[in-house]
Amino acid sequence: PEYYKDALHFKSAGLGPQYCLEIPYAKLDFTGTYSVIARNCHGDSKAVISLQIYAR
């Protein structure tokens, strides 16, 4: 499934040039590959990450 920054389970935080995307209540089915894209008037940048969620 696709998730977007405005989804209820994502929280963005930051000030100035650095931001982070948090998943405060991650679920096992959130495990997978995510792409993060940042865009502004100077262009865009993409990062691909692999997220692993483990049960306690």
PDBQT receptor file of N, H, CA, C and O in Angstrom, charges set to zero:
ATOM      1  N   PRO A   1       0.826  -1.209   0.000  1.00  0.00    +0.000 N 
ATOM      2  CA  PRO A   1       0.000   0.000   0.000  1.00  0.00    +0.000 C 
ATOM      3  C   PRO A   1       0.857   1.255   0.000  1.00  0.00    +0.000 C 
ATOM      4  O   PRO A   1       2.021   1.220   0.401  1.00  0.00    +0.000 OA
ATOM      5  N   GLU A   2       0.291   2.341  -0.442  1.00  0.00    +0.000 N 
ATOM      6  H   GLU A   2      -0.655   2.369  -0.767  1.00  0.00    +0.000 HD
ATOM      7  CA  GLU A   2       0.989   3.616  -0.430  1.00  0.00    +0.000 C 
ATOM      8  C   GLU A   2       0.572   4.425   0.784  1.00  0.00    +0.000 C 
ATOM      9  O   GLU A   2      -0.597   4.429   1.170  1.00  0.00    +0.000 OA
ATOM     10  N   TYR A   3       1.527   5.105   1.377  1.00  0.00    +0.000 N 
ATOM     11  H   TYR A   3       2.477   5.102   1.064  1.00  0.00    +0.000 HD
ATOM     12  CA  TYR A   3       1.259   5.983   2.509  1.00  0.00    +0.000 C 
ATOM     13  C   TYR A   3       1.763   7.370   2.149  1.00  0.00    +0.000 C 
ATOM     14  O   TYR A   3       2.757   7.511   1.437  1.00  0.00    +0.000 OA
ATOM     15  N   TYR A   4       1.096   8.367   2.630  1.00  0.00    +0.000 N 
ATOM     16  H   TYR A   4       0.289   8.253   3.209  1.00  0.00    +0.000 HD
ATOM     17  CA  TYR A   4       1.482   9.738   2.332  1.00  0.00    +0.000 C 
ATOM     18  C   TYR A   4       1.729  10.514   3.608  1.00  0.00    +0.000 C 
ATOM     19  O   TYR A   4       1.254  10.132   4.678  1.00  0.00    +0.000 OA
ATOM     20  N   LYS A   5       2.476  11.610   3.497  1.00  0.00    +0.000 N 
ATOM     21  H   LYS A   5       2.862  11.921   2.628  1.00  0.00    +0.000 HD
ATOM     22  CA  LYS A   5       2.893  12.378   4.675  1.00  0.00    +0.000 C 
ATOM     23  C   LYS A   5       1.733  12.857   5.526  1.00  0.00    +0.000 C 
ATOM     24  O   LYS A   5       1.909  13.079   6.724  1.00  0.00    +0.000 OA
ATOM     25  N   ASP A   6       0.555  13.021   4.948  1.00  0.00    +0.000 N 
ATOM     26  H   ASP A   6       0.412  12.841   3.975  1.00  0.00    +0.000 HD
ATOM     27  CA  ASP A   6      -0.595  13.492   5.705  1.00  0.00    +0.000 C 
ATOM     28  C   ASP A   6      -1.385  12.363   6.357  1.00  0.00    +0.000 C 
ATOM     29  O   ASP A   6      -2.407  12.611   6.996  1.00  0.00    +0.000 OA
ATOM     30  N   ALA A   7      -0.922  11.129   6.202  1.00  0.00    +0.000 N 
ATOM     31  H   ALA A   7      -0.092  10.927   5.683  1.00  0.00    +0.000 HD
ATOM     32  CA  ALA A   7      -1.618   9.998   6.815  1.00  0.00    +0.000 C 
ATOM     33  C   ALA A   7      -1.557  10.130   8.334  1.00  0.00    +0.000 C 
ATOM     34  O   ALA A   7      -0.596  10.676   8.875  1.00  0.00    +0.000 OA
ATOM     35  N   LEU A   8      -2.565   9.637   9.008  1.00  0.00    +0.000 N 
ATOM     36  H   LEU A   8      -3.346   9.193   8.568  1.00  0.00    +0.000 HD
ATOM     37  CA  LEU A   8      -2.661   9.799  10.458  1.00  0.00    +0.000 C 
ATOM     38  C   LEU A   8      -1.522   9.137  11.227  1.00  0.00    +0.000 C 
ATOM     39  O   LEU A   8      -1.177   9.597  12.315  1.00  0.00    +0.000 OA
ATOM     40  N   HIS A   9      -0.926   8.064  10.691  1.00  0.00    +0.000 N 
ATOM     41  H   HIS A   9      -1.207   7.690   9.807  1.00  0.00    +0.000 HD
ATOM     42  CA  HIS A   9       0.112   7.353  11.436  1.00  0.00    +0.000 C 
ATOM     43  C   HIS A   9       1.512   7.929  11.224  1.00  0.00    +0.000 C 
ATOM     44  O   HIS A   9       2.471   7.428  11.812  1.00  0.00    +0.000 OA
ATOM     45  N   PHE A  10       1.653   8.970  10.398  1.00  0.00    +0.000 N 
ATOM     46  H   PHE A  10       0.874   9.376   9.921  1.00  0.00    +0.000 HD
ATOM     47  CA  PHE A  10       2.940   9.629  10.212  1.00  0.00    +0.000 C 
ATOM     48  C   PHE A  10       2.955  10.959  10.943  1.00  0.00    +0.000 C 
ATOM     49  O   PHE A  10       1.934  11.636  11.059  1.00  0.00    +0.000 OA
ATOM     50  N   LYS A  11       4.123  11.315  11.431  1.00  0.00    +0.000 N 
ATOM     51  H   LYS A  11       4.953  10.765  11.337  1.00  0.00    +0.000 HD
ATOM     52  CA  LYS A  11       4.295  12.602  12.095  1.00  0.00    +0.000 C 
ATOM     53  C   LYS A  11       5.590  13.213  11.569  1.00  0.00    +0.000 C 
ATOM     54  O   LYS A  11       6.644  12.581  11.642  1.00  0.00    +0.000 OA
ATOM     55  N   SER A  12       5.525  14.412  11.050  1.00  0.00    +0.000 N 
ATOM     56  H   SER A  12       4.668  14.925  10.991  1.00  0.00    +0.000 HD
ATOM     57  CA  SER A  12       6.748  15.065  10.592  1.00  0.00    +0.000 C 
ATOM     58  C   SER A  12       7.155  16.115  11.610  1.00  0.00    +0.000 C 
ATOM     59  O   SER A  12       6.311  16.761  12.231  1.00  0.00    +0.000 OA
ATOM     60  N   ALA A  13       8.452  16.275  11.770  1.00  0.00    +0.000 N 
ATOM     61  H   ALA A  13       9.137  15.750  11.265  1.00  0.00    +0.000 HD
ATOM     62  CA  ALA A  13       8.982  17.240  12.720  1.00  0.00    +0.000 C 
ATOM     63  C   ALA A  13      10.248  17.837  12.139  1.00  0.00    +0.000 C 
ATOM     64  O   ALA A  13      11.006  17.155  11.449  1.00  0.00    +0.000 OA
ATOM     65  N   GLY A  14      10.469  19.082  12.412  1.00  0.00    +0.000 N 
ATOM     66  H   GLY A  14       9.854  19.636  12.972  1.00  0.00    +0.000 HD
ATOM     67  CA  GLY A  14      11.698  19.698  11.952  1.00  0.00    +0.000 C 
ATOM     68  C   GLY A  14      11.625  21.202  11.998  1.00  0.00    +0.000 C 
ATOM     69  O   GLY A  14      10.566  21.808  12.161  1.00  0.00    +0.000 OA
ATOM     70  N   LEU A  15      12.796  21.774  11.845  1.00  0.00    +0.000 N 
ATOM     71  H   LEU A  15      13.656  21.282  11.712  1.00  0.00    +0.000 HD
ATOM     72  CA  LEU A  15      12.914  23.213  11.829  1.00  0.00    +0.000 C 
ATOM     73  C   LEU A  15      14.117  23.544  10.965  1.00  0.00    +0.000 C 
ATOM     74  O   LEU A  15      15.174  22.932  11.112  1.00  0.00    +0.000 OA
ATOM     75  N   GLY A  16      13.969  24.490  10.081  1.00  0.00    +0.000 N 
ATOM     76  H   GLY A  16      13.110  24.987   9.962  1.00  0.00    +0.000 HD
ATOM     77  CA  GLY A  16      15.082  24.850   9.216  1.00  0.00    +0.000 C 
ATOM     78  C   GLY A  16      15.283  23.810   8.134  1.00  0.00    +0.000 C 
ATOM     79  O   GLY A  16      14.314  23.313   7.559  1.00  0.00    +0.000 OA
ATOM     80  N   PRO A  17      16.535  23.474   7.852  1.00  0.00    +0.000 N 
ATOM     81  CA  PRO A  17      16.807  22.581   6.724  1.00  0.00    +0.000 C 
ATOM     82  C   PRO A  17      16.637  21.088   7.020  1.00  0.00    +0.000 C 
ATOM     83  O   PRO A  17      16.702  20.277   6.096  1.00  0.00    +0.000 OA
ATOM     84  N   GLN A  18      16.422  20.704   8.277  1.00  0.00    +0.000 N 
ATOM     85  H   GLN A  18      16.369  21.362   9.028  1.00  0.00    +0.000 HD
ATOM     86  CA  GLN A  18      16.330  19.283   8.606  1.00  0.00    +0.000 C 
ATOM     87  C   GLN A  18      14.949  18.925   9.131  1.00  0.00    +0.000 C 
ATOM     88  O   GLN A  18      14.393  19.602   9.996  1.00  0.00    +0.000 OA
ATOM     89  N   TYR A  19      14.419  17.853   8.588  1.00  0.00    +0.000 N 
ATOM     90  H   TYR A  19      14.871  17.303   7.885  1.00  0.00    +0.000 HD
ATOM     91  CA  TYR A  19      13.120  17.338   9.013  1.00  0.00    +0.000 C 
ATOM     92  C   TYR A  19      13.218  15.838   9.202  1.00  0.00    +0.000 C 
ATOM     93  O   TYR A  19      14.113  15.195   8.654  1.00  0.00    +0.000 OA
ATOM     94  N   CYS A  20      12.300  15.276   9.977  1.00  0.00    +0.000 N 
ATOM     95  H   CYS A  20      11.572  15.798  10.422  1.00  0.00    +0.000 HD
ATOM     96  CA  CYS A  20      12.239  13.826  10.115  1.00  0.00    +0.000 C 
ATOM     97  C   CYS A  20      10.784  13.390  10.001  1.00  0.00    +0.000 C 
ATOM     98  O   CYS A  20       9.860  14.159  10.265  1.00  0.00    +0.000 OA
ATOM     99  N   LEU A  21      10.614  12.167   9.612  1.00  0.00    +0.000 N 
ATOM    100  H   LEU A  21      11.364  11.542   9.397  1.00  0.00    +0.000 HD
ATOM    101  CA  LEU A  21       9.289  11.563   9.498  1.00  0.00    +0.000 C 
ATOM    102  C   LEU A  21       9.228  10.439  10.518  1.00  0.00    +0.000 C 
ATOM    103  O   LEU A  21      10.028   9.505  10.461  1.00  0.00    +0.000 OA
ATOM    104  N   GLU A  22       8.288  10.521  11.447  1.00  0.00    +0.000 N 
ATOM    105  H   GLU A  22       7.639  11.280  11.493  1.00  0.00    +0.000 HD
ATOM    106  CA  GLU A  22       8.170   9.531  12.514  1.00  0.00    +0.000 C 
ATOM    107  C   GLU A  22       6.899   8.707  12.330  1.00  0.00    +0.000 C 
ATOM    108  O   GLU A  22       5.895   9.189  11.806  1.00  0.00    +0.000 OA
ATOM    109  N   ILE A  23       6.970   7.456  12.773  1.00  0.00    +0.000 N 
ATOM    110  H   ILE A  23       7.786   7.065  13.198  1.00  0.00    +0.000 HD
ATOM    111  CA  ILE A  23       5.800   6.578  12.817  1.00  0.00    +0.000 C 
ATOM    112  C   ILE A  23       5.656   6.162  14.278  1.00  0.00    +0.000 C 
ATOM    113  O   ILE A  23       6.192   5.128  14.677  1.00  0.00    +0.000 OA
ATOM    114  N   PRO A  24       4.934   6.958  15.093  1.00  0.00    +0.000 N 
ATOM    115  CA  PRO A  24       4.875   6.703  16.537  1.00  0.00    +0.000 C 
ATOM    116  C   PRO A  24       4.303   5.337  16.926  1.00  0.00    +0.000 C 
ATOM    117  O   PRO A  24       4.766   4.738  17.897  1.00  0.00    +0.000 OA
ATOM    118  N   TYR A  25       3.332   4.844  16.209  1.00  0.00    +0.000 N 
ATOM    119  H   TYR A  25       2.956   5.330  15.420  1.00  0.00    +0.000 HD
ATOM    120  CA  TYR A  25       2.694   3.571  16.557  1.00  0.00    +0.000 C 
ATOM    121  C   TYR A  25       2.782   2.626  15.365  1.00  0.00    +0.000 C 
ATOM    122  O   TYR A  25       1.765   2.262  14.775  1.00  0.00    +0.000 OA
ATOM    123  N   ALA A  26       3.996   2.235  15.018  1.00  0.00    +0.000 N 
ATOM    124  H   ALA A  26       4.822   2.530  15.498  1.00  0.00    +0.000 HD
ATOM    125  CA  ALA A  26       4.215   1.383  13.856  1.00  0.00    +0.000 C 
ATOM    126  C   ALA A  26       3.608   0.001  14.068  1.00  0.00    +0.000 C 
ATOM    127  O   ALA A  26       3.626  -0.541  15.173  1.00  0.00    +0.000 OA
ATOM    128  N   LYS A  27       3.078  -0.547  12.999  1.00  0.00    +0.000 N 
ATOM    129  H   LYS A  27       3.064  -0.106  12.102  1.00  0.00    +0.000 HD
ATOM    130  CA  LYS A  27       2.488  -1.886  13.029  1.00  0.00    +0.000 C 
ATOM    131  C   LYS A  27       3.354  -2.834  12.207  1.00  0.00    +0.000 C 
ATOM    132  O   LYS A  27       4.135  -2.399  11.362  1.00  0.00    +0.000 OA
ATOM    133  N   LEU A  28       3.210  -4.116  12.460  1.00  0.00    +0.000 N 
ATOM    134  H   LEU A  28       2.575  -4.469  13.147  1.00  0.00    +0.000 HD
ATOM    135  CA  LEU A  28       4.005  -5.105  11.727  1.00  0.00    +0.000 C 
ATOM    136  C   LEU A  28       3.838  -4.975  10.223  1.00  0.00    +0.000 C 
ATOM    137  O   LEU A  28       4.797  -5.172   9.477  1.00  0.00    +0.000 OA
ATOM    138  N   ASP A  29       2.633  -4.644   9.765  1.00  0.00    +0.000 N 
ATOM    139  H   ASP A  29       1.854  -4.484  10.371  1.00  0.00    +0.000 HD
ATOM    140  CA  ASP A  29       2.417  -4.568   8.321  1.00  0.00    +0.000 C 
ATOM    141  C   ASP A  29       2.977  -3.286   7.699  1.00  0.00    +0.000 C 
ATOM    142  O   ASP A  29       2.816  -3.076   6.497  1.00  0.00    +0.000 OA
ATOM    143  N   PHE A  30       3.631  -2.424   8.489  1.00  0.00    +0.000 N 
ATOM    144  H   PHE A  30       3.761  -2.595   9.465  1.00  0.00    +0.000 HD
ATOM    145  CA  PHE A  30       4.325  -1.261   7.937  1.00  0.00    +0.000 C 
ATOM    146  C   PHE A  30       5.715  -1.645   7.427  1.00  0.00    +0.000 C 
ATOM    147  O   PHE A  30       6.383  -0.826   6.796  1.00  0.00    +0.000 OA
ATOM    148  N   THR A  31       6.161  -2.879   7.691  1.00  0.00    +0.000 N 
ATOM    149  H   THR A  31       5.618  -3.544   8.203  1.00  0.00    +0.000 HD
ATOM    150  CA  THR A  31       7.446  -3.351   7.201  1.00  0.00    +0.000 C 
ATOM    151  C   THR A  31       7.463  -3.282   5.683  1.00  0.00    +0.000 C 
ATOM    152  O   THR A  31       6.497  -3.671   5.025  1.00  0.00    +0.000 OA
ATOM    153  N   GLY A  32       8.557  -2.788   5.132  1.00  0.00    +0.000 N 
ATOM    154  H   GLY A  32       9.341  -2.472   5.666  1.00  0.00    +0.000 HD
ATOM    155  CA  GLY A  32       8.669  -2.719   3.683  1.00  0.00    +0.000 C 
ATOM    156  C   GLY A  32       9.646  -1.653   3.239  1.00  0.00    +0.000 C 
ATOM    157  O   GLY A  32      10.412  -1.117   4.039  1.00  0.00    +0.000 OA
ATOM    158  N   THR A  33       9.608  -1.353   1.953  1.00  0.00    +0.000 N 
ATOM    159  H   THR A  33       8.986  -1.789   1.303  1.00  0.00    +0.000 HD
ATOM    160  CA  THR A  33      10.472  -0.349   1.350  1.00  0.00    +0.000 C 
ATOM    161  C   THR A  33       9.690   0.945   1.183  1.00  0.00    +0.000 C 
ATOM    162  O   THR A  33       8.572   0.946   0.669  1.00  0.00    +0.000 OA
ATOM    163  N   TYR A  34      10.284   2.035   1.619  1.00  0.00    +0.000 N 
ATOM    164  H   TYR A  34      11.192   2.034   2.037  1.00  0.00    +0.000 HD
ATOM    165  CA  TYR A  34       9.652   3.351   1.547  1.00  0.00    +0.000 C 
ATOM    166  C   TYR A  34      10.518   4.293   0.724  1.00  0.00    +0.000 C 
ATOM    167  O   TYR A  34      11.746   4.223   0.775  1.00  0.00    +0.000 OA
ATOM    168  N   SER A  35       9.882   5.161  -0.023  1.00  0.00    +0.000 N 
ATOM    169  H   SER A  35       8.884   5.217  -0.064  1.00  0.00    +0.000 HD
ATOM    170  CA  SER A  35      10.564   6.238  -0.732  1.00  0.00    +0.000 C 
ATOM    171  C   SER A  35      10.152   7.554  -0.105  1.00  0.00    +0.000 C 
ATOM    172  O   SER A  35       8.972   7.797   0.148  1.00  0.00    +0.000 OA
ATOM    173  N   VAL A  36      11.129   8.390   0.138  1.00  0.00    +0.000 N 
ATOM    174  H   VAL A  36      12.087   8.193  -0.067  1.00  0.00    +0.000 HD
ATOM    175  CA  VAL A  36      10.869   9.731   0.657  1.00  0.00    +0.000 C 
ATOM    176  C   VAL A  36      11.351  10.713  -0.395  1.00  0.00    +0.000 C 
ATOM    177  O   VAL A  36      12.503  10.653  -0.825  1.00  0.00    +0.000 OA
ATOM    178  N   ILE A  37      10.477  11.615  -0.808  1.00  0.00    +0.000 N 
ATOM    179  H   ILE A  37       9.542  11.664  -0.458  1.00  0.00    +0.000 HD
ATOM    180  CA  ILE A  37      10.811  12.588  -1.840  1.00  0.00    +0.000 C 
ATOM    181  C   ILE A  37      10.654  13.993  -1.264  1.00  0.00    +0.000 C 
ATOM    182  O   ILE A  37       9.608  14.337  -0.715  1.00  0.00    +0.000 OA
ATOM    183  N   ALA A  38      11.697  14.789  -1.396  1.00  0.00    +0.000 N 
ATOM    184  H   ALA A  38      12.547  14.508  -1.842  1.00  0.00    +0.000 HD
ATOM    185  CA  ALA A  38      11.662  16.196  -0.984  1.00  0.00    +0.000 C 
ATOM    186  C   ALA A  38      11.760  17.051  -2.239  1.00  0.00    +0.000 C 
ATOM    187  O   ALA A  38      12.610  16.811  -3.097  1.00  0.00    +0.000 OA
ATOM    188  N   ARG A  39      10.891  18.047  -2.344  1.00  0.00    +0.000 N 
ATOM    189  H   ARG A  39      10.201  18.242  -1.647  1.00  0.00    +0.000 HD
ATOM    190  CA  ARG A  39      10.891  18.925  -3.516  1.00  0.00    +0.000 C 
ATOM    191  C   ARG A  39      10.859  20.382  -3.073  1.00  0.00    +0.000 C 
ATOM    192  O   ARG A  39      10.212  20.739  -2.088  1.00  0.00    +0.000 OA
ATOM    193  N   ASN A  40      11.571  21.206  -3.821  1.00  0.00    +0.000 N 
ATOM    194  H   ASN A  40      12.096  20.915  -4.620  1.00  0.00    +0.000 HD
ATOM    195  CA  ASN A  40      11.462  22.653  -3.660  1.00  0.00    +0.000 C 
ATOM    196  C   ASN A  40      11.797  23.307  -4.999  1.00  0.00    +0.000 C 
ATOM    197  O   ASN A  40      11.928  22.622  -6.013  1.00  0.00    +0.000 OA
ATOM    198  N   CYS A  41      11.935  24.628  -4.998  1.00  0.00    +0.000 N 
ATOM    199  H   CYS A  41      11.829  25.184  -4.174  1.00  0.00    +0.000 HD
ATOM    200  CA  CYS A  41      12.170  25.344  -6.253  1.00  0.00    +0.000 C 
ATOM    201  C   CYS A  41      13.524  25.008  -6.879  1.00  0.00    +0.000 C 
ATOM    202  O   CYS A  41      13.736  25.312  -8.053  1.00  0.00    +0.000 OA
ATOM    203  N   HIS A  42      14.432  24.400  -6.146  1.00  0.00    +0.000 N 
ATOM    204  H   HIS A  42      14.260  24.153  -5.193  1.00  0.00    +0.000 HD
ATOM    205  CA  HIS A  42      15.756  24.047  -6.652  1.00  0.00    +0.000 C 
ATOM    206  C   HIS A  42      15.829  22.625  -7.206  1.00  0.00    +0.000 C 
ATOM    207  O   HIS A  42      16.855  22.231  -7.761  1.00  0.00    +0.000 OA
ATOM    208  N   GLY A  43      14.767  21.863  -7.062  1.00  0.00    +0.000 N 
ATOM    209  H   GLY A  43      13.934  22.183  -6.611  1.00  0.00    +0.000 HD
ATOM    210  CA  GLY A  43      14.763  20.498  -7.573  1.00  0.00    +0.000 C 
ATOM    211  C   GLY A  43      14.165  19.531  -6.571  1.00  0.00    +0.000 C 
ATOM    212  O   GLY A  43      13.406  19.919  -5.683  1.00  0.00    +0.000 OA
ATOM    213  N   ASP A  44      14.522  18.264  -6.731  1.00  0.00    +0.000 N 
ATOM    214  H   ASP A  44      15.138  17.950  -7.453  1.00  0.00    +0.000 HD
ATOM    215  CA  ASP A  44      13.999  17.261  -5.810  1.00  0.00    +0.000 C 
ATOM    216  C   ASP A  44      15.085  16.251  -5.468  1.00  0.00    +0.000 C 
ATOM    217  O   ASP A  44      16.094  16.127  -6.161  1.00  0.00    +0.000 OA
ATOM    218  N   SER A  45      14.844  15.542  -4.385  1.00  0.00    +0.000 N 
ATOM    219  H   SER A  45      14.024  15.643  -3.822  1.00  0.00    +0.000 HD
ATOM    220  CA  SER A  45      15.769  14.519  -3.918  1.00  0.00    +0.000 C 
ATOM    221  C   SER A  45      14.949  13.341  -3.409  1.00  0.00    +0.000 C 
ATOM    222  O   SER A  45      13.898  13.524  -2.795  1.00  0.00    +0.000 OA
ATOM    223  N   LYS A  46      15.435  12.136  -3.668  1.00  0.00    +0.000 N 
ATOM    224  H   LYS A  46      16.289  11.987  -4.167  1.00  0.00    +0.000 HD
ATOM    225  CA  LYS A  46      14.696  10.936  -3.278  1.00  0.00    +0.000 C 
ATOM    226  C   LYS A  46      15.611  10.015  -2.475  1.00  0.00    +0.000 C 
ATOM    227  O   LYS A  46      16.780   9.832  -2.815  1.00  0.00    +0.000 OA
ATOM    228  N   ALA A  47      15.068   9.442  -1.412  1.00  0.00    +0.000 N 
ATOM    229  H   ALA A  47      14.118   9.591  -1.135  1.00  0.00    +0.000 HD
ATOM    230  CA  ALA A  47      15.781   8.444  -0.615  1.00  0.00    +0.000 C 
ATOM    231  C   ALA A  47      14.887   7.216  -0.501  1.00  0.00    +0.000 C 
ATOM    232  O   ALA A  47      13.678   7.339  -0.303  1.00  0.00    +0.000 OA
ATOM    233  N   VAL A  48      15.470   6.054  -0.623  1.00  0.00    +0.000 N 
ATOM    234  H   VAL A  48      16.452   5.954  -0.783  1.00  0.00    +0.000 HD
ATOM    235  CA  VAL A  48      14.741   4.795  -0.490  1.00  0.00    +0.000 C 
ATOM    236  C   VAL A  48      15.291   4.074   0.733  1.00  0.00    +0.000 C 
ATOM    237  O   VAL A  48      16.500   3.883   0.869  1.00  0.00    +0.000 OA
ATOM    238  N   ILE A  49      14.380   3.675   1.624  1.00  0.00    +0.000 N 
ATOM    239  H   ILE A  49      13.399   3.830   1.513  1.00  0.00    +0.000 HD
ATOM    240  CA  ILE A  49      14.810   3.000   2.845  1.00  0.00    +0.000 C 
ATOM    241  C   ILE A  49      14.018   1.711   3.026  1.00  0.00    +0.000 C 
ATOM    242  O   ILE A  49      12.914   1.558   2.503  1.00  0.00    +0.000 OA
ATOM    243  N   SER A  50      14.605   0.798   3.772  1.00  0.00    +0.000 N 
ATOM    244  H   SER A  50      15.502   0.922   4.196  1.00  0.00    +0.000 HD
ATOM    245  CA  SER A  50      13.932  -0.445   4.126  1.00  0.00    +0.000 C 
ATOM    246  C   SER A  50      13.608  -0.381   5.611  1.00  0.00    +0.000 C 
ATOM    247  O   SER A  50      14.496  -0.153   6.432  1.00  0.00    +0.000 OA
ATOM    248  N   LEU A  51      12.345  -0.581   5.960  1.00  0.00    +0.000 N 
ATOM    249  H   LEU A  51      11.624  -0.767   5.293  1.00  0.00    +0.000 HD
ATOM    250  CA  LEU A  51      11.898  -0.501   7.346  1.00  0.00    +0.000 C 
ATOM    251  C   LEU A  51      11.490  -1.886   7.825  1.00  0.00    +0.000 C 
ATOM    252  O   LEU A  51      10.676  -2.559   7.192  1.00  0.00    +0.000 OA
ATOM    253  N   GLN A  52      12.065  -2.305   8.952  1.00  0.00    +0.000 N 
ATOM    254  H   GLN A  52      12.726  -1.758   9.465  1.00  0.00    +0.000 HD
ATOM    255  CA  GLN A  52      11.728  -3.580   9.566  1.00  0.00    +0.000 C 
ATOM    256  C   GLN A  52      11.034  -3.313  10.895  1.00  0.00    +0.000 C 
ATOM    257  O   GLN A  52      11.560  -2.573  11.727  1.00  0.00    +0.000 OA
ATOM    258  N   ILE A  53       9.871  -3.899  11.104  1.00  0.00    +0.000 N 
ATOM    259  H   ILE A  53       9.444  -4.500  10.428  1.00  0.00    +0.000 HD
ATOM    260  CA  ILE A  53       9.135  -3.783  12.356  1.00  0.00    +0.000 C 
ATOM    261  C   ILE A  53       9.158  -5.156  13.025  1.00  0.00    +0.000 C 
ATOM    262  O   ILE A  53       8.849  -6.164  12.390  1.00  0.00    +0.000 OA
ATOM    263  N   TYR A  54       9.521  -5.195  14.297  1.00  0.00    +0.000 N 
ATOM    264  H   TYR A  54       9.772  -4.377  14.814  1.00  0.00    +0.000 HD
ATOM    265  CA  TYR A  54       9.583  -6.451  15.035  1.00  0.00    +0.000 C 
ATOM    266  C   TYR A  54       8.578  -6.443  16.177  1.00  0.00    +0.000 C 
ATOM    267  O   TYR A  54       8.352  -5.407  16.803  1.00  0.00    +0.000 OA
ATOM    268  N   ALA A  55       7.977  -7.590  16.447  1.00  0.00    +0.000 N 
ATOM    269  H   ALA A  55       8.161  -8.432  15.938  1.00  0.00    +0.000 HD
ATOM    270  CA  ALA A  55       7.035  -7.724  17.564  1.00  0.00    +0.000 C 
ATOM    271  C   ALA A  55       7.817  -7.803  18.868  1.00  0.00    +0.000 C 
ATOM    272  O   ALA A  55       8.940  -8.306  18.900  1.00  0.00    +0.000 OA
ATOM    273  N   ARG A  56       7.221  -7.310  19.930  1.00  0.00    +0.000 N 
ATOM    274  H   ARG A  56       6.309  -6.902  19.904  1.00  0.00    +0.000 HD
ATOM    275  CA  ARG A  56       7.863  -7.384  21.248  1.00  0.00    +0.000 C 
ATOM    276  C   ARG A  56       7.489  -8.658  21.934  1.00  0.00    +0.000 C 
ATOM    277  O   ARG A  56       7.928  -8.908  23.056  1.00  0.00    +0.000 OA
TER     278      ARG A  56
